[in-house]
Amino acid sequence: MSWDMLDWNWETFRRRVPSEIDAVILPVGTVEAHGAIPLGTDVFIPLALARDLAPRLHALVAPAVPYGLTNTLLPYPGSTAITPATFQAYLYEAAAGLADAGFRRIVLMNGHGGQSHEVGEVGRRLWAEKRVFSVAIEWWGLAEKRRGEIYGDVVSGHAGVGETALILAICPESVDTARATTIRRAPLRDGVRARPFPASILLEREETHGEGAPVLDPEKARRFYAVTLDVVEKAVRDVFEGWKELR
Ligand SMILES: [Zn+2]
């Protein structure tokens, strides 16, 4: 069976939601320059995680919200942004619509760190105004420790080792491998706020020996994708478990 809500017809939906399935995963991203990986990176990753986790979490996948809050990389070609107020209102109404359709638990699978605040605010409103349970998930925070087990003490960041690995696992043909390790990288520094940011790969700290370069190893990438799925699944399950006492 398909776990994609768009594949279902309304009669199947009426029969099974919420009596049999009351959870839905809503992927949220943005369109943004990402070094040598696609403009759609922040959409592709949460969508892939959602599709692979749907059967494991017994949740449907809602259509993604692909437009988001691109900020310091907006001047890079192909990046797009909408305003925070519009983004938040649209995401809230999309999620509230899913609640009205019958879902009682919503996983906001966010792919972009620059909109954490707004996504969290949507979760707050879903409870305040709809009495719907929601959880916002950010894979990079959850998977960071596990990344070290596979890649060692690398310097990651936006479009860096971790994100490139997931894209390599999800859609390897879309990685510009010739440019991946040579395209400009720059560290985030306290006390420096450049706009545009001076590189499309933003490292979380300085690199001293080139340890911020994306790693193009398909086997490691597959392993990192698998552990990312596992840690995200566990995080959502833990939340679902806690909610049982409240519902
Ligand atoms: Zn990204």
Residues whose N, C-alpha, C, O or C-beta is under 5 A from the ligand:
A	BS01	ZN	T41 D42 G111
